[in-house]
Amino acid sequence: MTRVLSLLPARRRDLFSGVAGQSLLSAASFAISLVLVRVASKEHFGLYTLGTTVMTLAAGMMNALIYTQMTVTGPRIQAAARPVYHGAMLLAQYIVLVPVVVAGVVAILLSASNSGADALQTRILAPAVGIACLGYALLDFSRRLNYLTGHGPRALAYDSIYVALLALGLALLVALGESDRLYWFIFGLICLAAVACGLAALKPHELPWAAAASRVRPSLTDAWRNGSWALAGMLVTWVQGSAYVYMLQLAMGSTAVADANAARLLMVPPLVLQTGLGIAVLPRLASSTAAGDRHAAAQLALKVFGPVLLGVLLYSALVLSLWEPLSGVMLGTEYVGLRAVVLAWAVVIGLIVIRAGLSALLQAERRFRALTLSGLAAATLVLLCTILLVREFGVVGAVMALGAGELLLVSLLASQYLKCRRHAG
């Protein structure tokens, strides 16, 4: 695979690797969810969804504080000093992440023991999700580092191995009949596969650990100075995107969470391109912006995210037109009456693609404060709308609330980017 990709120009090679790698990862997540929908109970699928939202939070924190800062700061550091900087940022990642994960797991365990919740399920699920967060962070870091250093095909290769390990492990668990515990065994499997592939993907870089250790403090201080607003922005974005999960869990239980995410599952494929392209294109946007060529950055964002938006529209029309046979094959008979929820998700995902393009441009401009304040306004609207609409419309109301927040966020980010372009002249 790497030999074939080496025939492509460097930029196209990394762009293709980013999209293909994210496609594989999304396909793995999609497959796991489909297996759980068909094999596990609604309650267990709902609990699995809660665990994945926690993993999304941990990954988002590291993206804001570590990966994005590496992407936008790296071009400003001399090439000879970058390996030390990269090693320092990996160490910094775990200095931040380990205490956060431990504190989160302890808080969940204490909460479970002091409430009427199913203590056994929660006590097992919480540490399983915690170790999955720590393990996956290593693979995520190695992936970003390979893209930053022009080794996209290497990242794709290890993503492929990671997905293969997940597939083999999942098949073994299903064959052993572990349907009752499958939803938390999966998190342990994610950790083992991610650590193995992450360590292997890091080895060729030969990071100078001794020198890196001495640079952890200044590197983390600089990342916090530039990334604190990005971290805050990510937190409010996570609240905005995950509020429906927890509101539905509190108001209607884990079966409602399962319904919402089963409908979302059918709309996931278009987001594969958006996420993969976003990861691969951000370094190019940052380089163009740092060189003062903002017009080229805007054109690139339009060329990348425009076709994705068109794909979302066409795919949504296809899913809705084939709803009856498609839902029966993919979701089974336990999930019925979700067509309105799928339509709501189609609108939300279209807005997410537009928002992703605007967000990437503002990240390249290092306008993290503007991103955070805009996200805070959108998250506040989502929380208020979720409280009101869940009571009135149930599951579809929760997704409608998310759409209202995305629409506001798109408007605010577009305004911020136009203001940024005017100030730049």
C-alpha positions in Angstrom: 0.0 0.0 0.0 2.7 2.5 0.9 4.6 1.8 -2.3 1.5 2.6 -4.3 0.8 5.8 -2.4 4.5 6.8 -2.9 3.7 7.3 -6.6 1.3 10.2 -5.7 2.5 13.8 -5.1 3.2 14.4 -1.4 0.1 16.6 -0.7 -2.3 14.3 -2.5 -0.6 11.3 -0.8 -1.3 12.7 2.7 -4.8 13.8 1.8 -5.7 10.4 0.4 -4.1 8.7 3.4 -6.1 10.9 5.8 -9.4 10.3 4.1 -8.7 6.5 3.8 -7.5 6.2 7.4 -10.5 8.0 8.8 -12.8 6.0 6.6 -11.3 2.8 8.0 -11.7 4.1 11.6 -15.3 5.2 11.0 -16.1 2.0 9.3 -14.8 0.1 12.4 -16.9 2.3 14.7 -19.9 1.8 12.3 -19.5 -2.0 12.3 -19.2 -2.2 16.0 -22.4 -0.2 16.5 -24.2 -2.3 13.9 -23.1 -5.5 15.7 -24.3 -4.1 19.0 -27.6 -3.0 17.5 -28.3 -6.5 16.2 -26.7 -8.6 19.0 -27.0 -6.6 22.3 -30.1 -5.2 24.0 -31.2 -1.6 23.6 -30.1 -0.8 27.1 -26.5 -2.1 26.4 -26.3 -0.2 23.1 -27.4 2.9 25.0 -24.6 2.3 27.6 -22.1 1.8 24.9 -23.1 5.1 23.4 -22.5 6.8 26.7 -19.1 5.3 26.8 -18.2 6.5 23.3 -19.2 10.1 24.2 -16.7 10.0 27.0 -14.0 8.8 24.6 -15.0 11.6 22.3 -14.5 14.0 25.1 -11.0 12.7 25.9 -10.0 12.7 22.3 -11.4 16.2 21.8 -9.4 17.5 24.7 -6.2 16.2 23.4 -7.0 17.5 19.9 -7.5 21.0 21.2 -4.6 21.1 23.7 -2.0 18.9 21.9 -2.7 18.0 18.3 -4.0 21.3 17.0 -1.2 23.2 18.8 1.3 20.9 17.2 -0.2 21.5 13.8 -0.3 25.3 14.0 2.9 25.8 16.1 5.0 23.2 14.3 5.6 25.3 11.1 7.0 28.1 13.3 9.6 25.8 14.9 13.0 25.1 13.3 13.0 21.6 11.7 15.9 20.4 13.8 14.0 21.2 17.0 10.7 19.5 16.0 11.5 16.0 17.2 12.2 17.3 20.7 9.0 19.3 20.6 7.0 16.3 19.4 8.3 14.1 22.2 7.6 16.8 24.8 4.0 17.1 23.5 3.5 13.3 23.8 4.7 13.4 27.4 2.5 16.5 28.1 -0.5 14.7 26.7 -0.4 12.0 29.4 0.5 14.5 32.1 -2.8 16.1 31.3 -4.9 13.0 30.4 -4.0 10.5 33.1 -5.3 12.6 36.0 -8.4 13.6 34.1 -9.3 10.0 33.3 -8.6 8.8 36.8 -10.6 11.6 38.4 -13.5 10.9 35.9 -13.5 7.1 36.6 -13.4 7.7 40.4 -16.3 10.2 40.2 -18.4 7.8 38.2 -17.7 4.9 40.6 -18.6 7.1 43.6 -21.8 8.3 41.9 -22.8 4.8 41.0 -22.3 3.5 44.5 -24.4 6.3 46.0 -27.4 6.1 43.6 -30.0 3.6 42.4 -28.1 3.1 39.1 -27.0 -0.4 38.1 -23.8 -0.4 40.1 -22.3 -3.5 38.6 -22.6 -2.3 35.0 -21.3 1.1 35.8 -18.4 -0.1 37.9 -17.2 -2.3 35.0 -17.9 0.2 32.3 -16.2 3.2 33.9 -12.7 1.8 34.1 -13.1 0.0 30.7 -13.8 3.4 29.1 -11.0 5.0 31.0 -8.3 2.6 29.8 -9.7 2.9 26.3 -9.3 6.7 26.4 -5.6 6.3 27.5 -4.8 3.7 24.9 -6.5 5.4 22.0 -4.7 8.6 22.8 -1.4 7.0 21.9 -2.6 5.8 18.5 -4.2 9.3 17.9 -1.0 11.1 18.7 1.1 8.8 16.4 -1.4 9.3 13.6 -1.2 13.1 13.9 2.6 13.0 14.1 2.9 11.0 11.0 0.7 13.4 9.0 2.7 16.4 10.4 6.0 14.8 9.3 4.8 13.8 5.8 4.3 10.1 6.6 0.6 9.8 5.8 0.9 6.3 4.3 2.5 5.1 7.5 -0.4 6.4 9.5 -2.8 4.7 7.1 -0.9 1.4 7.4 -1.2 1.3 11.2 -4.8 2.4 11.1 -5.5 -0.6 8.8 -3.7 -2.9 11.3 -5.7 -1.4 14.2 -9.0 -1.9 12.4 -8.0 -5.5 11.5 -7.2 -6.2 15.2 -10.6 -4.8 16.2 -12.4 -6.9 13.6 -10.7 -10.1 14.7 -11.3 -9.4 18.4 -15.0 -8.5 17.8 -15.5 -11.6 15.7 -14.0 -13.7 18.5 -16.2 -12.1 21.2 -19.3 -12.7 19.2 -18.4 -16.3 18.4 -17.9 -16.9 22.2 -21.4 -15.6 22.8 -20.4 -12.6 24.9 -23.4 -10.5 23.9 -24.3 -9.6 27.5 -20.8 -8.2 28.2 -19.8 -7.2 24.6 -20.5 -3.5 25.1 -17.7 -3.1 27.7 -15.3 -5.8 26.4 -15.1 -3.7 23.3 -13.4 -0.8 25.2 -10.7 -3.2 26.5 -10.2 -4.4 22.9 -9.8 -0.8 21.7 -7.1 -0.1 24.3 -5.0 -3.2 23.4 -5.2 -2.6 19.7 -4.5 1.1 19.9 -1.5 0.7 22.2 0.1 -1.9 20.0 -0.4 0.1 16.8 0.5 3.4 18.4 3.8 2.2 19.8 4.7 0.6 16.4 3.8 3.8 14.5 5.9 6.0 16.9 9.1 3.8 16.7 10.4 5.1 13.3 10.4 8.7 14.6 13.0 7.9 17.3 11.9 10.7 19.5 14.7 12.0 21.8 13.0 11.3 25.1 15.7 12.7 27.4 15.7 16.0 25.6 11.9 15.9 25.3 11.5 15.5 29.0 13.3 18.7 29.7 11.0 20.6 27.3 7.7 19.3 28.6 7.0 22.3 30.9 7.7 25.0 28.3 5.9 23.1 25.6 2.8 22.5 27.7 2.9 26.1 28.9 2.9 27.3 25.3 0.2 24.8 24.4 -2.0 26.0 27.3 -1.4 29.7 26.4 -2.5 29.1 22.8 -4.8 26.2 23.4 -6.8 27.1 26.5 -9.4 28.8 24.4 -9.3 25.9 22.0 -9.8 23.5 24.9 -12.7 25.6 26.3 -14.2 25.7 22.8 -13.9 21.9 22.4 -15.6 21.5 25.8 -18.6 23.6 24.8 -18.7 21.9 21.4 -18.8 18.5 23.2 -21.6 19.7 25.5 -23.4 21.0 22.4 -23.0 17.7 20.5 -23.5 15.3 23.5 -26.2 17.1 25.5 -29.0 15.1 23.7 -27.4 11.8 25.0 -27.5 12.8 28.6 -30.8 14.6 28.5 -32.4 11.6 26.9 -30.8 9.3 29.4 -32.1 11.3 32.3 -35.6 11.9 30.8 -36.3 8.7 28.9 -33.6 6.1 29.7 -30.9 4.3 27.7 -33.5 2.9 25.2 -34.2 6.5 24.0 -30.4 7.0 23.7 -30.3 3.8 21.6 -33.1 5.0 19.3 -31.4 8.4 18.7 -28.0 6.8 17.9 -29.4 4.0 15.8 -31.0 6.7 13.6 -27.7 8.6 13.6 -25.9 5.4 12.7 -27.6 5.4 9.3 -26.3 8.9 8.6 -22.7 8.3 9.7 -21.1 7.5 6.2 -20.9 11.1 4.9 -19.2 12.2 8.1 -16.3 9.8 7.3 -15.1 12.1 4.5 -15.6 15.3 6.6 -13.5 14.0 9.5 -10.8 12.5 7.4 -10.4 15.5 5.2 -10.5 17.9 8.1 -7.5 16.1 9.8 -5.5 16.0 6.6 -6.3 19.5 5.3 -5.7 21.5 8.6 -1.8 21.5 8.2 -2.2 22.9 4.7 -4.6 25.5 5.8 -2.3 26.5 8.7 0.7 26.7 6.3 -1.2 28.9 3.8 -2.4 31.1 6.6 1.0 31.4 8.1 2.4 32.4 4.7 -0.3 35.1 4.5 -2.2 33.5 1.6 -5.7 33.5 3.1 -7.4 33.4 -0.3 -5.7 30.0 -1.1 -6.8 28.7 2.4 -10.4 29.7 1.7 -10.3 28.2 -1.8 -8.9 24.9 -0.4 -11.6 24.7 2.3 -14.3 25.2 -0.3 -12.8 22.6 -2.6 -12.6 20.1 0.3 -15.8 20.6 2.2 -18.1 21.7 -0.7 -18.2 18.2 -2.3 -18.7 16.6 1.2 -21.8 18.8 1.7 -23.2 17.7 -1.7 -22.5 14.1 -0.8 -24.5 14.5 2.5 -27.5 15.9 0.5 -27.4 13.0 -2.0 -26.8 10.3 0.6 -29.7 11.7 2.8 -32.1 11.6 -0.1 -31.0 8.0 -0.9 -31.5 6.8 2.7 -34.9 8.4 3.1 -36.1 7.0 -0.2 -35.0 3.5 0.7 -36.0 3.8 4.4 -38.2 0.7 4.9 -35.9 -2.0 3.4 -32.7 -0.2 4.7 -33.8 0.1 8.3 -35.0 -3.5 8.3 -31.7 -4.8 7.1 -29.4 -2.6 9.2 -31.3 -2.0 12.4 -33.7 -4.9 12.7 -37.3 -5.0 14.0 -36.5 -3.6 17.5 -35.9 0.0 16.1 -39.1 1.3 14.4 -40.6 4.6 13.7 -37.3 6.5 13.3 -37.7 8.0 9.9 -38.4 11.5 11.3 -35.3 11.2 13.5 -33.2 10.3 10.5 -34.5 13.3 8.6 -33.5 15.5 11.6 -30.1 14.0 11.6 -29.7 14.7 7.9 -30.2 18.4 8.5 -27.8 18.4 11.5 -25.0 16.6 9.6 -25.3 19.0 6.7 -24.8 21.9 9.1 -21.9 20.0 10.8 -20.0 19.8 7.5 -20.4 23.6 6.9 -19.4 24.3 10.5 -16.3 22.0 10.2 -15.0 24.0 7.2 -15.4 27.4 8.9 -13.9 26.0 12.1 -10.8 24.7 10.3 -10.2 28.1 8.7 -10.5 29.8 12.1 -8.2 27.2 13.7 -5.6 28.0 11.0 -6.0 31.7 12.0 -5.5 30.7 15.6 -8.8 32.4 16.5 -9.6 30.0 19.3 -11.2 32.6 21.5 -13.8 33.4 18.8 -14.4 29.6 18.3 -15.0 29.2 22.0 -17.4 32.1 22.5 -19.3 31.1 19.4 -19.5 27.5 20.7 -20.6 28.6 24.1 -23.6 30.5 22.6 -24.5 27.5 20.5 -24.2 25.1 23.4 -26.4 27.3 25.6 -29.1 27.3 22.9 -28.8 23.5 22.6 -29.2 22.9 26.3 -32.2 25.2 26.5 -33.9 23.7 23.4 -33.1 20.2 24.5 -34.9 20.7 27.8 -38.0 22.1 26.1 -38.1 19.9 22.9 -37.4 16.5 24.6 -40.5 16.9 26.7 -42.6 17.8 23.7 -41.2 15.7 20.9 -39.0 13.0 22.6 -36.1 11.6 20.6 -36.7 13.8 17.5 -36.9 16.8 19.7 -33.4 16.2 21.0 -32.0 16.1 17.5 -33.9 19.2 16.5 -32.3 21.0 19.5 -28.9 20.0 18.2 -29.8 21.3 14.8 -30.8 24.7 16.2 -27.4 24.9 17.9 -25.5 24.0 14.7 -27.4 26.6 12.7 -26.5 29.3 15.2 -22.9 28.2 15.3 -22.6 28.3 11.5 -23.9 31.8 11.5 -21.5 33.0 14.2 -18.4 31.3 12.7 -19.2 32.7 9.3 -19.4 36.2 10.8 -16.1 35.7 12.7 -14.3 34.5 9.6 -15.5 37.4 7.4 -14.4 39.8 10.2 -11.0 38.0 10.3 -10.6 38.4 6.5 -11.5 42.1 6.7 -8.9 42.8 9.4 -6.2 40.9 7.5 -6.9 43.3 4.5 
